[in-house]
């Protein structure tokens, strides 16, 4: 496998590696006056910092009440991504702004969360509707 490190593109047998902003997107919606951050793609070493910065900003600057983090469309969650979720959960608790994480039980992100025992630590919900209503 050949890597071209002279530019921002890494090439190999699978082609170019997309930039991190294409690997993960975060969009903000409002549901019943509560911020809902919808994450799509991969949460890993290259994207986790951006996720943490985005969610942290919402935790710090939104009005009172919980912040909903919808991971239903996340395809991959690495150990570094798990670390960011735990840190954001702690920040939300410190700010009295609970972080409610939506993970569909059929999605791949559930496995690393349960394997690490974080289902007992994080506030997990099956749907955005459940997270908003609770």
Secondary structure, 3 states (H helix, E strand, C coil): CCCCCCCCCCCCCCCCCCCHHHHEEEEEEEECCEEEEEEEEEECCCCHHHHHHHHHHHHHHCCCCCEEEEEEEEEEECHHHHHHHHHHHHHHHHCCCCEEEECCCCCCHHHHHHHCCHHHCCEEECCHHHHHHC
